[in-house]
Amino acid sequence: MSQGHIKSGEVVNLETLREEMDVDASYALVKTEDMEVIRMAVPKGKTIDEHHISGEMTVQCLKGDILFMVDGEARELTQSDWLYLQREQNFSYSVKEDTILLVTILFTD
């Protein structure tokens, strides 16, 4: 993942953040002790096997179509949809069309 953190107070357009980025590129917008915010661009056909994140996580679909499996249940996200996952919650996904996501992970002790 490329590291080019946004400065506090800086305004960015999440869809056109880096026009030159590959469709499969991810960009860490902010990473602190308490949270990480990632703009993820994932291509059609990409799949991620079931796993979990140690912190709470939100996923907002900015563009595209992606199917999350959350604890065995299908959750389809399209533009403007938002998903919350609690700590250690199992999920996987498959991308139905090129997709841009805004992922926020909260770290807790």
N, CA, C and O atoms as a printed pandas DataFrame, in Angstrom:
     atom_number atom_name residue_name chain_id  residue_number  x_coord  y_coord  z_coord
0              1         N          MET        A               1    0.853   -1.167    0.000
1              2        CA          MET        A               1    0.000    0.000    0.000
2              3         C          MET        A               1    0.895    1.225    0.000
3              4         O          MET        A               1    1.871    1.303    0.745
4              5         N          SER        A               2    0.554    2.147   -0.822
5              6        CA          SER        A               2    1.371    3.355   -0.876
6              7         C          SER        A               2    1.099    4.214    0.353
7              8         O          SER        A               2   -0.026    4.262    0.850
8              9         N          GLN        A               3    2.122    4.883    0.833
9             10        CA          GLN        A               3    2.018    5.711    2.034
10            11         C          GLN        A               3    2.194    7.169    1.647
11            12         O          GLN        A               3    3.309    7.575    1.321
12            13         N          GLY        A               4    1.167    7.950    1.670
13            14        CA          GLY        A               4    1.269    9.353    1.319
14            15         C          GLY        A               4    0.265   10.125    2.126
15            16         O          GLY        A               4   -0.581   10.824    1.568
16            17         N          HIS        A               5    0.344   10.012    3.402
17            18        CA          HIS        A               5   -0.664   10.517    4.319
18            19         C          HIS        A               5   -1.085   11.959    4.031
19            20         O          HIS        A               5   -0.278   12.816    3.671
20            21         N          ILE        A               6   -2.361   12.177    4.202
21            22        CA          ILE        A               6   -2.960   13.498    4.048
22            23         C          ILE        A               6   -2.697   14.278    5.339
23            24         O          ILE        A               6   -2.750   13.712    6.431
24            25         N          LYS        A               7   -2.420   15.548    5.215
25            26        CA          LYS        A               7   -2.163   16.394    6.382
26            27         C          LYS        A               7   -3.476   16.812    7.031
27            28         O          LYS        A               7   -4.496   16.947    6.355
28            29         N          SER        A               8   -3.446   17.017    8.342
29            30        CA          SER        A               8   -4.616   17.496    9.068
30            31         C          SER        A               8   -5.117   18.792    8.440
31            32         O          SER        A               8   -4.340   19.716    8.202
32            33         N          GLY        A               9   -6.411   18.853    8.175
33            34        CA          GLY        A               9   -7.016   20.037    7.576
34            35         C          GLY        A               9   -7.011   20.051    6.062
35            36         O          GLY        A               9   -7.623   20.927    5.451
36            37         N          GLU        A              10   -6.323   19.085    5.435
37            38        CA          GLU        A              10   -6.254   19.023    3.971
38            39         C          GLU        A              10   -7.541   18.409    3.412
39            40         O          GLU        A              10   -8.058   17.441    3.968
40            41         N          VAL        A              11   -8.053   18.968    2.321
41            42        CA          VAL        A              11   -9.249   18.460    1.654
42            43         C          VAL        A              11   -8.819   17.645    0.443
43            44         O          VAL        A              11   -7.971   18.083   -0.335
44            45         N          VAL        A              12   -9.406   16.453    0.279
45            46        CA          VAL        A              12   -9.108   15.613   -0.878
46            47         C          VAL        A              12  -10.408   15.086   -1.483
47            48         O          VAL        A              12  -11.410   14.931   -0.785
48            49         N          ASN        A              13  -10.380   14.816   -2.777
49            50        CA          ASN        A              13  -11.490   14.164   -3.457
50            51         C          ASN        A              13  -11.170   12.679   -3.477
51            52         O          ASN        A              13  -10.177   12.272   -4.081
52            53         N          LEU        A              14  -11.989   11.864   -2.830
53            54        CA          LEU        A              14  -11.678   10.449   -2.670
54            55         C          LEU        A              14  -11.752    9.659   -3.968
55            56         O          LEU        A              14  -11.083    8.635   -4.102
56            57         N          GLU        A              15  -12.550   10.114   -4.922
57            58        CA          GLU        A              15  -12.646    9.383   -6.187
58            59         C          GLU        A              15  -11.475    9.691   -7.106
59            60         O          GLU        A              15  -10.971    8.800   -7.790
60            61         N          THR        A              16  -11.046   10.929   -7.129
61            62        CA          THR        A              16   -9.991   11.329   -8.065
62            63         C          THR        A              16   -8.664   11.597   -7.366
63            64         O          THR        A              16   -7.798   12.281   -7.912
64            65         N          LEU        A              17   -8.505   11.064   -6.174
65            66        CA          LEU        A              17   -7.325   11.307   -5.356
66            67         C          LEU        A              17   -6.024   11.189   -6.143
67            68         O          LEU        A              17   -5.184   12.088   -6.111
68            69         N          ARG        A              18   -5.872   10.115   -6.822
69            70        CA          ARG        A              18   -4.662    9.881   -7.603
70            71         C          ARG        A              18   -5.072    9.275   -8.936
71            72         O          ARG        A              18   -5.156    8.053   -9.064
72            73         N          GLU        A              19   -5.324   10.108   -9.914
73            74        CA          GLU        A              19   -5.781    9.639  -11.226
74            75         C          GLU        A              19   -4.812    8.620  -11.824
75            76         O          GLU        A              19   -5.227    7.723  -12.558
76            77         N          GLU        A              20   -3.523    8.759  -11.511
77            78        CA          GLU        A              20   -2.529    7.870  -12.104
78            79         C          GLU        A              20   -2.424    6.523  -11.391
79            80         O          GLU        A              20   -1.672    5.653  -11.832
80            81         N          MET        A              21   -3.165    6.336  -10.295
81            82        CA          MET        A              21   -3.080    5.080   -9.552
82            83         C          MET        A              21   -3.714    3.944  -10.341
83            84         O          MET        A              21   -4.705    4.141  -11.043
84            85         N          ASP        A              22   -3.134    2.752  -10.220
85            86        CA          ASP        A              22   -3.733    1.563  -10.811
86            87         C          ASP        A              22   -5.057    1.285  -10.125
87            88         O          ASP        A              22   -5.263    1.676   -8.976
88            89         N          VAL        A              23   -5.959    0.606  -10.836
89            90        CA          VAL        A              23   -7.264    0.303  -10.261
90            91         C          VAL        A              23   -7.118   -0.567   -9.008
91            92         O          VAL        A              23   -7.987   -0.532   -8.137
92            93         N          ASP        A              24   -6.047   -1.337   -8.903
93            94        CA          ASP        A              24   -5.835   -2.223   -7.762
94            95         C          ASP        A              24   -5.002   -1.569   -6.660
95            96         O          ASP        A              24   -4.520   -2.261   -5.764
96            97         N          ALA        A              25   -4.827   -0.257   -6.713
97            98        CA          ALA        A              25   -3.981    0.438   -5.740
98            99         C          ALA        A              25   -4.772    0.840   -4.499
99           100         O          ALA        A              25   -5.968    1.123   -4.568
100          101         N          SER        A              26   -4.085    0.860   -3.380
101          102        CA          SER        A              26   -4.646    1.370   -2.134
102          103         C          SER        A              26   -3.763    2.504   -1.647
103          104         O          SER        A              26   -2.566    2.539   -1.933
104          105         N          TYR        A              27   -4.360    3.428   -0.911
105          106        CA          TYR        A              27   -3.639    4.618   -0.475
106          107         C          TYR        A              27   -4.024    4.921    0.967
107          108         O          TYR        A              27   -5.193    5.181    1.254
108          109         N          ALA        A              28   -3.059    4.890    1.870
109          110        CA          ALA        A              28   -3.319    5.210    3.277
110          111         C          ALA        A              28   -3.451    6.720    3.411
111          112         O          ALA        A              28   -2.462    7.446    3.314
112          113         N          LEU        A              29   -4.661    7.185    3.631
113          114        CA          LEU        A              29   -4.898    8.620    3.781
114          115         C          LEU        A              29   -4.362    9.121    5.114
115          116         O          LEU        A              29   -3.667   10.135    5.179
116          117         N          VAL        A              30   -4.699    8.391    6.179
117          118        CA          VAL        A              30   -4.300    8.761    7.538
118          119         C          VAL        A              30   -3.961    7.486    8.293
119          120         O          VAL        A              30   -4.672    6.487    8.192
120          121         N          LYS        A              31   -2.875    7.527    9.048
121          122        CA          LYS        A              31   -2.548    6.417    9.941
122          123         C          LYS        A              31   -1.983    7.005   11.218
123          124         O          LYS        A              31   -0.944    7.665   11.216
124          125         N          THR        A              32   -2.696    6.749   12.321
125          126        CA          THR        A              32   -2.270    7.206   13.638
126          127         C          THR        A              32   -2.289    6.010   14.587
127          128         O          THR        A              32   -2.587    4.889   14.172
128          129         N          GLU        A              33   -1.973    6.245   15.851
129          130        CA          GLU        A              33   -2.057    5.181   16.850
130          131         C          GLU        A              33   -3.478    4.666   16.991
131          132         O          GLU        A              33   -3.687    3.491   17.294
132          133         N          ASP        A              34   -4.459    5.540   16.773
133          134        CA          ASP        A              34   -5.855    5.209   17.044
134          135         C          ASP        A              34   -6.661    4.752   15.840
135          136         O          ASP        A              34   -7.675    4.073   16.001
136          137         N          MET        A              35   -6.229    5.113   14.632
137          138        CA          MET        A              35   -7.029    4.759   13.458
138          139         C          MET        A              35   -6.195    4.761   12.187
139          140         O          MET        A              35   -5.104    5.328   12.120
140          141         N          GLU        A              36   -6.761    4.098   11.180
141          142        CA          GLU        A              36   -6.200    4.143    9.833
142          143         C          GLU        A              36   -7.356    4.317    8.862
143          144         O          GLU        A              36   -8.384    3.651    8.985
144          145         N          VAL        A              37   -7.185    5.216    7.895
145          146        CA          VAL        A              37   -8.192    5.446    6.861
146          147         C          VAL        A              37   -7.523    5.164    5.522
147          148         O          VAL        A              37   -6.486    5.742    5.195
148          149         N          ILE        A              38   -8.138    4.263    4.752
149          150        CA          ILE        A              38   -7.547    3.798    3.503
150          151         C          ILE        A              38   -8.537    4.007    2.366
151          152         O          ILE        A              38   -9.712    3.660    2.482
152          153         N          ARG        A              39   -8.059    4.570    1.281
153          154        CA          ARG        A              39   -8.843    4.641    0.046
154          155         C          ARG        A              39   -8.377    3.450   -0.779
155          156         O          ARG        A              39   -7.231    3.406   -1.225
156          157         N          MET        A              40   -9.276    2.479   -0.979
157          158        CA          MET        A              40   -8.926    1.251   -1.687
158          159         C          MET        A              40   -9.610    1.210   -3.043
159          160         O          MET        A              40  -10.819    1.421   -3.142
160          161         N          ALA        A              41   -8.850    0.944   -4.071
161          162        CA          ALA        A              41   -9.405    0.703   -5.400
162          163         C          ALA        A              41   -9.156   -0.765   -5.719
163          164         O          ALA        A              41   -8.008   -1.205   -5.783
164          165         N          VAL        A              42  -10.231   -1.522   -5.918
165          166        CA          VAL        A              42  -10.106   -2.963   -6.144
166          167         C          VAL        A              42  -10.773   -3.342   -7.466
167          168         O          VAL        A              42  -11.876   -2.882   -7.761
168          169         N          PRO        A              43  -10.106   -4.181   -8.261
169          170        CA          PRO        A              43  -10.618   -4.506   -9.588
170          171         C          PRO        A              43  -11.680   -5.606   -9.576
171          172         O          PRO        A              43  -11.731   -6.442   -8.674
172          173         N          LYS        A              44  -12.509   -5.577  -10.590
173          174        CA          LYS        A              44  -13.511   -6.618  -10.802
174          175         C          LYS        A              44  -12.827   -7.981  -10.763
175          176         O          LYS        A              44  -11.763   -8.177  -11.349
176          177         N          GLY        A              45  -13.463   -8.922  -10.058
177          178        CA          GLY        A              45  -12.948  -10.284   -9.993
178          179         C          GLY        A              45  -12.051  -10.579   -8.808
179          180         O          GLY        A              45  -11.795  -11.746   -8.515
180          181         N          LYS        A              46  -11.568   -9.565   -8.124
181          182        CA          LYS        A              46  -10.680   -9.792   -6.975
182          183         C          LYS        A              46  -11.482  -10.398   -5.828
183          184         O          LYS        A              46  -12.615   -9.992   -5.569
184          185         N          THR        A              47  -10.891  -11.365   -5.151
185          186        CA          THR        A              47  -11.518  -11.974   -3.983
186          187         C          THR        A              47  -10.521  -11.995   -2.834
187          188         O          THR        A              47   -9.313  -12.102   -3.042
188          189         N          ILE        A              48  -11.040  -11.892   -1.636
189          190        CA          ILE        A              48  -10.245  -11.994   -0.413
190          191         C          ILE        A              48  -10.901  -13.063    0.452
191          192         O          ILE        A              48  -12.102  -13.008    0.716
192          193         N          ASP        A              49  -10.106  -14.038    0.892
193          194        CA          ASP        A              49  -10.622  -15.107    1.740
194          195         C          ASP        A              49  -11.014  -14.582    3.117
195          196         O          ASP        A              49  -10.608  -13.494    3.526
196          197         N          GLU        A              50  -11.809  -15.377    3.815
197          198        CA          GLU        A              50  -12.305  -14.973    5.131
198          199         C          GLU        A              50  -11.149  -14.682    6.090
199          200         O          GLU        A              50  -10.185  -15.442    6.186
200          201         N          HIS        A              51  -11.276  -13.574    6.784
201          202        CA          HIS        A              51  -10.314  -13.174    7.810
202          203         C          HIS        A              51  -11.009  -12.153    8.706
203          204         O          HIS        A              51  -12.203  -11.900    8.551
204          205         N          HIS        A              52  -10.267  -11.570    9.639
205          206        CA          HIS        A              52  -10.839  -10.533   10.503
206          207         C          HIS        A              52   -9.767   -9.495   10.817
207          208         O          HIS        A              52   -8.572   -9.717   10.622
208          209         N          ILE        A              53  -10.238   -8.365   11.305
209          210        CA          ILE        A              53   -9.378   -7.247   11.692
210          211         C          ILE        A              53   -9.492   -7.095   13.206
211          212         O          ILE        A              53  -10.573   -7.275   13.766
212          213         N          SER        A              54   -8.397   -6.768   13.863
213          214        CA          SER        A              54   -8.419   -6.674   15.327
214          215         C          SER        A              54   -9.216   -5.477   15.834
215          216         O          SER        A              54   -9.674   -5.486   16.977
216          217         N          GLY        A              55   -9.392   -4.449   15.008
217          218        CA          GLY        A              55  -10.157   -3.275   15.428
218          219         C          GLY        A              55  -11.516   -3.215   14.765
219          220         O          GLY        A              55  -11.827   -4.017   13.885
220          221         N          GLU        A              56  -12.332   -2.250   15.198
221          222        CA          GLU        A              56  -13.605   -2.004   14.525
222          223         C          GLU        A              56  -13.309   -1.415   13.151
223          224         O          GLU        A              56  -12.303   -0.732   12.962
224          225         N          MET        A              57  -14.195   -1.686   12.192
225          226        CA          MET        A              57  -13.943   -1.244   10.826
226          227         C          MET        A              57  -15.239   -0.777   10.174
227          228         O          MET        A              57  -16.301   -1.364   10.382
228          229         N          THR        A              58  -15.137    0.290    9.379
229          230        CA          THR        A              58  -16.249    0.693    8.528
230          231         C          THR        A              58  -15.766    0.676    7.086
231          232         O          THR        A              58  -14.598    0.937    6.797
232          233         N          VAL        A              59  -16.693    0.363    6.190
233          234        CA          VAL        A              59  -16.398    0.331    4.758
234          235         C          VAL        A              59  -17.492    1.120    4.052
235          236         O          VAL        A              59  -18.674    0.797    4.173
236          237         N          GLN        A              60  -17.102    2.145    3.322
237          238        CA          GLN        A              60  -18.047    2.911    2.511
238          239         C          GLN        A              60  -17.695    2.682    1.048
239          240         O          GLN        A              60  -16.545    2.854    0.644
240          241         N          CYS        A              61  -18.693    2.292    0.256
241          242        CA          CYS        A              61  -18.485    2.092   -1.175
242          243         C          CYS        A              61  -18.686    3.432   -1.872
243          244         O          CYS        A              61  -19.794    3.970   -1.897
244          245         N          LEU        A              62  -17.618    3.960   -2.432
245          246        CA          LEU        A              62  -17.683    5.234   -3.147
246          247         C          LEU        A              62  -18.108    5.038   -4.595
247          248         O          LEU        A              62  -18.706    5.921   -5.211
248          249         N          LYS        A              63  -17.783    3.852   -5.129
249          250        CA          LYS        A              63  -18.072    3.566   -6.537
250          251         C          LYS        A              63  -17.949    2.062   -6.728
251          252         O          LYS        A              63  -17.070    1.440   -6.133
252          253         N          GLY        A              64  -18.812    1.463   -7.546
253          254        CA          GLY        A              64  -18.666    0.059   -7.892
254          255         C          GLY        A              64  -19.678   -0.851   -7.235
255          256         O          GLY        A              64  -20.752   -0.421   -6.817
256          257         N          ASP        A              65  -19.309   -2.131   -7.152
257          258        CA          ASP        A              65  -20.191   -3.174   -6.633
258          259         C          ASP        A              65  -19.311   -4.273   -6.054
259          260         O          ASP        A              65  -18.477   -4.846   -6.755
260          261         N          ILE        A              66  -19.501   -4.562   -4.770
261          262        CA          ILE        A              66  -18.677   -5.547   -4.069
262          263         C          ILE        A              66  -19.577   -6.363   -3.148
263          264         O          ILE        A              66  -20.489   -5.822   -2.524
264          265         N          LEU        A              67  -19.321   -7.658   -3.067
265          266        CA          LEU        A              67  -20.111   -8.545   -2.228
266          267         C          LEU        A              67  -19.266   -8.984   -1.038
267          268         O          LEU        A              67  -18.275   -9.696   -1.198
268          269         N          PHE        A              68  -19.667   -8.554    0.154
269          270        CA          PHE        A              68  -19.031   -8.981    1.397
270          271         C          PHE        A              68  -19.795  -10.172    1.949
271          272         O          PHE        A              68  -21.023  -10.222    1.876
272          273         N          MET        A              69  -19.069  -11.122    2.495
273          274        CA          MET        A              69  -19.668  -12.188    3.285
274          275         C          MET        A              69  -19.262  -11.889    4.722
275          276         O          MET        A              69  -18.076  -11.861    5.050
276          277         N          VAL        A              70  -20.256  -11.667    5.575
277          278        CA          VAL        A              70  -20.013  -11.311    6.969
278          279         C          VAL        A              70  -20.633  -12.397    7.835
279          280         O          VAL        A              70  -21.853  -12.550    7.873
280          281         N          ASP        A              71  -19.786  -13.148    8.530
281          282        CA          ASP        A              71  -20.249  -14.274    9.335
282          283         C          ASP        A              71  -21.200  -15.163    8.546
283          284         O          ASP        A              71  -22.221  -15.611    9.068
284          285         N          GLY        A              72  -20.855  -15.418    7.275
285          286        CA          GLY        A              72  -21.629  -16.324    6.436
286          287         C          GLY        A              72  -22.835  -15.718    5.739
287          288         O          GLY        A              72  -23.533  -16.422    5.009
288          289         N          GLU        A              73  -23.101  -14.430    5.943
289          290        CA          GLU        A              73  -24.243  -13.775    5.305
290          291         C          GLU        A              73  -23.767  -12.774    4.259
291          292         O          GLU        A              73  -22.819  -12.023    4.490
292          293         N          ALA        A              74  -24.443  -12.769    3.090
293          294        CA          ALA        A              74  -24.067  -11.881    1.985
294          295         C          ALA        A              74  -24.529  -10.456    2.256
295          296         O          ALA        A              74  -25.656  -10.219    2.693
296          297         N          ARG        A              75  -23.626   -9.510    1.984
297          298        CA          ARG        A              75  -23.917   -8.076    2.117
298          299         C          ARG        A              75  -23.348   -7.377    0.889
299          300         O          ARG        A              75  -22.133   -7.214    0.777
300          301         N          GLU        A              76  -24.217   -6.962   -0.031
301          302        CA          GLU        A              76  -23.763   -6.292   -1.249
302          303         C          GLU        A              76  -23.676   -4.794   -1.010
303          304         O          GLU        A              76  -24.608   -4.183   -0.486
304          305         N          LEU        A              77  -22.551   -4.206   -1.398
305          306        CA          LEU        A              77  -22.360   -2.762   -1.297
306          307         C          LEU        A              77  -22.218   -2.180   -2.694
307          308         O          LEU        A              77  -21.426   -2.659   -3.505
308          309         N          THR        A              78  -22.999   -1.137   -2.961
309          310        CA          THR        A              78  -22.866   -0.360   -4.181
310          311         C          THR        A              78  -22.657    1.092   -3.763
311          312         O          THR        A              78  -22.588    1.396   -2.572
312          313         N          GLN        A              79  -22.558    1.979   -4.732
313          314        CA          GLN        A              79  -22.238    3.381   -4.442
314          315         C          GLN        A              79  -23.083    3.938   -3.302
315          316         O          GLN        A              79  -24.306    3.801   -3.292
316          317         N          SER        A              80  -22.410    4.564   -2.349
317          318        CA          SER        A              80  -22.986    5.230   -1.171
318          319         C          SER        A              80  -23.391    4.281   -0.049
319          320         O          SER        A              80  -23.856    4.747    0.991
320          321         N          ASP        A              81  -23.233    2.962   -0.217
321          322        CA          ASP        A              81  -23.539    2.029    0.868
322          323         C          ASP        A              81  -22.399    2.029    1.884
323          324         O          ASP        A              81  -21.245    2.302    1.554
324          325         N          TRP        A              82  -22.758    1.713    3.133
325          326        CA          TRP        A              82  -21.817    1.758    4.250
326          327         C          TRP        A              82  -21.994    0.502    5.078
327          328         O          TRP        A              82  -23.121    0.049    5.281
328          329         N          LEU        A              83  -20.898   -0.070    5.561
329          330        CA          LEU        A              83  -20.915   -1.306    6.332
330          331         C          LEU        A              83  -20.060   -1.133    7.578
331          332         O          LEU        A              83  -18.960   -0.585    7.514
332          333         N          TYR        A              84  -20.574   -1.604    8.713
333          334        CA          TYR        A              84  -19.820   -1.581    9.971
334          335         C          TYR        A              84  -19.503   -3.015   10.371
335          336         O          TYR        A              84  -20.365   -3.890   10.297
336          337         N          LEU        A              85  -18.264   -3.255   10.793
337          338        CA          LEU        A              85  -17.851   -4.559   11.301
338          339         C          LEU        A              85  -17.225   -4.378   12.677
339          340         O          LEU        A              85  -16.340   -3.544   12.869
340          341         N          GLN        A              86  -17.698   -5.173   13.628
341          342        CA          GLN        A              86  -17.126   -5.085   14.970
342          343         C          GLN        A              86  -15.765   -5.775   15.003
343          344         O          GLN        A              86  -15.389   -6.474   14.063
344          345         N          ARG        A              87  -15.040   -5.571   16.086
345          346        CA          ARG        A              87  -13.720   -6.192   16.237
346          347         C          ARG        A              87  -13.812   -7.702   16.072
347          348         O          ARG        A              87  -14.748   -8.343   16.551
348          349         N          GLU        A              88  -12.817   -8.253   15.383
349          350        CA          GLU        A              88  -12.675   -9.704   15.220
350          351         C          GLU        A              88  -13.809  -10.355   14.419
351          352         O          GLU        A              88  -13.907  -11.582   14.407
352          353         N          GLN        A              89  -14.666   -9.577   13.753
353          354        CA          GLN        A              89  -15.765  -10.151   12.977
354          355         C          GLN        A              89  -15.228  -10.690   11.646
355          356         O          GLN        A              89  -14.531   -9.986   10.915
356          357         N          ASN        A              90  -15.562  -11.939   11.349
357          358        CA          ASN        A              90  -15.078  -12.575   10.126
358          359         C          ASN        A              90  -15.769  -12.008    8.894
359          360         O          ASN        A              90  -16.978  -11.776    8.891
360          361         N          PHE        A              91  -14.972  -11.790    7.841
361          362        CA          PHE        A              91  -15.535  -11.340    6.571
362          363         C          PHE        A              91  -14.631  -11.762    5.423
363          364         O          PHE        A              91  -13.443  -12.031    5.603
364          365         N          SER        A              92  -15.223  -11.810    4.252
365          366        CA          SER        A              92  -14.497  -12.008    3.000
366          367         C          SER        A              92  -15.199  -11.136    1.974
367          368         O          SER        A              92  -16.267  -10.589    2.248
368          369         N          TYR        A              93  -14.602  -11.003    0.786
369          370        CA          TYR        A              93  -15.312  -10.263   -0.251
370          371         C          TYR        A              93  -14.909  -10.705   -1.643
371          372         O          TYR        A              93  -13.834  -11.264   -1.862
372          373         N          SER        A              94  -15.816  -10.432   -2.584
373          374        CA          SER        A              94  -15.540  -10.613   -4.010
374          375         C          SER        A              94  -16.069   -9.375   -4.726
375          376         O          SER        A              94  -17.155   -8.877   -4.427
376          377         N          VAL        A              95  -15.283   -8.897   -5.671
377          378        CA          VAL        A              95  -15.593   -7.634   -6.344
378          379         C          VAL        A              95  -16.333   -7.928   -7.646
379          380         O          VAL        A              95  -15.824   -8.632   -8.518
380          381         N          LYS        A              96  -17.549   -7.375   -7.764
381          382        CA          LYS        A              96  -18.390   -7.625   -8.933
382          383         C          LYS        A              96  -18.084   -6.672  -10.088
383          384         O          LYS        A              96  -18.270   -7.029  -11.251
384          385         N          GLU        A              97  -17.616   -5.462   -9.773
385          386        CA          GLU        A              97  -17.143   -4.508  -10.783
386          387         C          GLU        A              97  -16.092   -3.629  -10.124
387          388         O          GLU        A              97  -16.035   -3.547   -8.897
388          389         N          ASP        A              98  -15.259   -2.970  -10.925
389          390        CA          ASP        A              98  -14.215   -2.114  -10.355
390          391         C          ASP        A              98  -14.824   -1.233   -9.268
391          392         O          ASP        A              98  -15.857   -0.598   -9.482
392          393         N          THR        A              99  -14.185   -1.200   -8.110
393          394        CA          THR        A              99  -14.778   -0.588   -6.919
394          395         C          THR        A              99  -13.771    0.302   -6.205
395          396         O          THR        A              99  -12.580   -0.004   -6.157
396          397         N          ILE        A             100  -14.260    1.403   -5.654
397          398        CA          ILE        A             100  -13.460    2.267   -4.788
398          399         C          ILE        A             100  -14.130    2.283   -3.417
399          400         O          ILE        A             100  -15.323    2.563   -3.303
400          401         N          LEU        A             101  -13.352    1.980   -2.381
401          402        CA          LEU        A             101  -13.848    1.917   -1.008
402          403         C          LEU        A             101  -13.107    2.916   -0.133
403          404         O          LEU        A             101  -11.948    3.247   -0.382
404          405         N          LEU        A             102  -13.793    3.383    0.887
405          406        CA          LEU        A             102  -13.163    4.139    1.960
406          407         C          LEU        A             102  -13.259    3.263    3.203
407          408         O          LEU        A             102  -14.351    3.018    3.716
408          409         N          VAL        A             103  -12.116    2.796    3.681
409          410        CA          VAL        A             103  -12.058    1.878    4.819
410          411         C          VAL        A             103  -11.462    2.615    6.009
411          412         O          VAL        A             103  -10.396    3.222    5.907
412          413         N          THR        A             104  -12.160    2.556    7.139
413          414        CA          THR        A             104  -11.674    3.156    8.382
414          415         C          THR        A             104  -11.544    2.053    9.419
415          416         O          THR        A             104  -12.494    1.308    9.661
416          417         N          ILE        A             105  -10.370    1.946   10.032
417          418        CA          ILE        A             105  -10.119    0.953   11.075
418          419         C          ILE        A             105   -9.765    1.695   12.350
419          420         O          ILE        A             105   -8.873    2.544   12.363
420          421         N          LEU        A             106  -10.477    1.363   13.429
421          422        CA          LEU        A             106  -10.200    1.953   14.739
422          423         C          LEU        A             106   -9.413    0.949   15.560
423          424         O          LEU        A             106   -9.828   -0.200   15.710
424          425         N          PHE        A             107   -8.279    1.379   16.091
425          426        CA          PHE        A             107   -7.435    0.514   16.905
426          427         C          PHE        A             107   -7.751    0.744   18.378
427          428         O          PHE        A             107   -7.836    1.883   18.837
428          429         N          THR        A             108   -7.923   -0.345   19.107
429          430        CA          THR        A             108   -8.169   -0.255   20.545
430          431         C          THR        A             108   -7.264   -1.241   21.258
431          432         O          THR        A             108   -6.819   -2.229   20.674
432          433         N          ASP        A             109   -7.001   -0.967   22.508
433          434        CA          ASP        A             109   -6.144   -1.874   23.290
434          435         C          ASP        A             109   -6.897   -3.090   23.736
435          436         O          ASP        A             109   -6.331   -3.957   24.403
